[in-house]
Amino acid sequence: MKNEYGVRLDRNGYAPSIVPGHGEYRCLLCGKNRYIERHEVFGGAYRTKSKAYGLWVHLCESCHRTGGDAVHSTGGAAVKERAQRAAMAAYGWTVDEFRSRFGKNYVEVE
């Protein structure tokens, strides 16, 4: 299976991550390589799109769910901005095109 841009999806519907700084089994935020979890940057109704467009990252358990600054506690604005910029660069989307796919803009209009 492939996404609309021809990128191959794995058996769980994930394209390779396109988010800068994403490392193989290393937390995007703190760099730890233990207790790593996959985080779809845009969840809820947009989770499937996050997976298919490669808008996911590896986070350690603390940065993901349990720590005081965990993205599930704070909303993860910095990660969302980074992912939106990556999607716009990779797929040639404008802010409006991103918003039409994910319902909201997470970057300052330059």
C-alpha positions, -999 to +999 in steps of 0.1 A: +000+000+000+012+036-008+001+071+002-011+095-025+025+106-031+037+071-038+054+065-005+052+029+006+034+023+039+043-005+063+017-032+073+004-008+100-001+021+076+030+041+085+051+059+060+088+065+070+089+096+093+098+129+075+101+149+107+136+165+109+156+152+139+137+120+140+161+092+148+159+055+147+148+044+182+159+077+199+137+103+215+133+133+193+132+156+223+157+143+248+178+119+228+173+089+251+172+055+235+153+036+262+115+031+265+109+045+231+073+049+218+060+060+184+039+092+186+016+103+158+021+141+158-015+148+148-038+125+167-075+119+170-093+123+136-059+130+120-040+100+133-044+079+101-031+109+080-002+114+104+008+078+098+004+079+061+023+111+056+052+102+079+042+127+105+052+106+135+083+106+158+099+084+184+096+098+220+108+083+252+080+074+277+087+105+298+086+130+268+056+111+254+032+104+283+045+105+318+068+135+323+058+169+334+065+183+299+051+152+280+036+160+247+003+144+257+002+168+287+013+200+270-001+196+235+034+193+219+032+226+200+069+225+191+067+190+176+035+199+157+052+230+142+082+209+132+060+183+116+039+208+097+070+225+083+083+191+073+051+182+055+049+215+037+085+211+025+081+174+015+048+177-002+049+213-014+019+223+006+010+259+015-003+268+050-038+267+036-033+232+021-019+219+054-049+234+072-073+218+048-058+184+056-052+188+094-077+214+104-053+239+119-021+259+113+008+253+138+034+277+123+037+315+121+029+327+086+062+341+072 
